[in-house]
Amino acid sequence: MFNFSRFMAVVKARNLEFFRDKSSLAWNIMFPVLLLAVFSMVFSGGGKAQYKVGVIVSSESPHDFIQTKYIDFVDYQQLDLALLKLEQHKIDFIIDSSNGDYWLNEQSVKGYFVEKIFVSDYKHFKRQVTQGQEISYVDWVLPGILGMNMMFSCLFGVGYVIVRYRKNSVLKRLKATPLSALEFVCAQLLSRLFIVLLMISFVYSGCNLFFNFYMQGSYLDLFIVAVIGAMSLISLGLLISTRSKSEELVGGLLNMVTWPMMMLSGVWFSLEGAPQMVKMVAETFPLTHLVSAARSVITEGASLSDVKYQLTILITMTLVCLLLSAKLFSWDSDG
């Protein structure tokens, strides 16, 4: 029978243990701040010239122009989504052959040159214009950096702690109490969730004073996405450490999980043009869905219903990993 008082006692003990470790506390605050500061300086300029054109999928697309070298073409099924990308300067130009229109952001320098190239051969297309604020790379990469910081805090913060408890016989002593495995893993999840959300909220709010981050959606929706994403990552960390008996083993397992997620979850670059196999692998990572949902809320103004696919996957991963952790949990270092 699940006992709430035992559950809260473990939560309180774990929180006190974390906040008394000053070096770990400082690292959780300073790491994402340093990353954001570095990226702000590195990508403050315009970067390399690159043209990206959105094409509304149609059998009447101007095939000759699509073969133009040094221009990236991105297919869109919906004009509304393409226009949002154009307003945010994520693409430089839109061709809508079904309506005989082309779209241009009047504030885009790159769009001006693409238009000159396009109208030289396709004068019969009607000119449509829009406006919008450019999203800097720092604003775009922000959800990825915060998500990556959450990933390391959730996975390593849970994995190493439980292995240390197991090696120091703390778990063996807890086994002699009425505390159940489910109560213990749920307490670890709640404790780490509180710590992660507190740190991320503090970092985001503090950095926002200096960087003035772009925000289209609701802060409440973003917070809910962060809660669900963090729970999924914590439960994965619990599952990895549920039977691990040494720091070396759990460290290897955690690195084996975190590095692919860091490289293939859309943290540093968009997966829009990636090979299908890469996208399929990325779909298995909770960080992919966390970053995708958070980025949609921040840059596109998406609501929770708009990111329900990502949230459903994260919730499912959380439940599966949590139940497996409780089922397979080992209290002893030799069992």
C-alpha positions, 0 to 999 in steps of 0.5 A: 500500500502506497504510504504518503508520509514515507514517500514525502520523507524520502523526498525531503531527505533527497532535496536537503542532500542536493541543496547542501552540495554547493558545487552541484548546485552552482554547476546546475546554475552556471552551465546553461548560463555559460552556454548561452553567453558563448552562443550569443557572442559566437552567433551575434553576427549575420553568419554565412549567407544562405538562401532557403525557399519554402515551396507549397507542395504542388504539381505545378511547382516551377521545376527549373527554379527548384534546380537552382544551385546554392538555394535550399528548398523546403516543402510545406503542405500548409501555407500558414506554417510556411508564412510563420517561418517566413515571418520569423526569417527561418526561410527567405522566400515562399513559392505557392504555385497552386495560387500563382503567388510568391511571398516575401518578407519585406524585412529580409535582405536575403529574400530581396535577392531571391526575389530578383532571381525568381522574377527574372524567369517567372514574371507571371507570379503575383507578389505577396508581402509579409513582415515579422521579427527575426528569431536569432540563433540564440533564441532558436537554440534556447529550448535545446540548451535548457532541454540538454541541461535538464537531460544531464541533471535528470539522468546523472542526478538520479543515476549516480545518486541511486548507485551511491545509495546502493553501494553505501548500503543506504538502500539495504537499510531502507529495504528493512523499512516499510518503504516500497520500491514504487514509493522510493522511485516516485519520491526520487522522481518528485525530488529531482523534478522539483530541483530541475524545475527550480533551477531551470526557472531560475536560469531562464528568468535570470538570463531573460533579463539580459537576452530578452528571449523571443516568446510567442506562446504561453509561459504556463504551456512552456512550464507544463511541457518542461514538467512532462519532459523532465518527468520522462527524463528522470524516469529514464534515469531511474530505469538505467540505475535500477540495477546498476551497482557501480559508478563506472557502469552507470556512467557508461550507460548514461553517456551511451544514452545522453550523447546520441540524444545531445547530437540527434534531438534537434538541440543544435540544429533543425532535423527538417532536412535530415535523412529519414533514418535519423528522424526515426532514431530521434523519435525514440529519444524523450529529449527530441519531443521535449525540445520540439514541443518547447520550441513550438511554444516559444517560436510558433506560439503553439498551445498544448493541443498543438503539441499533444503528440509530443506530450503523449509520447513523453507521458507514455515514456514516463509511465513505462520507465517508472513502472519498469523501474519499480518492478526491476528495482534492486535494493542490494549491491549484490543482488 
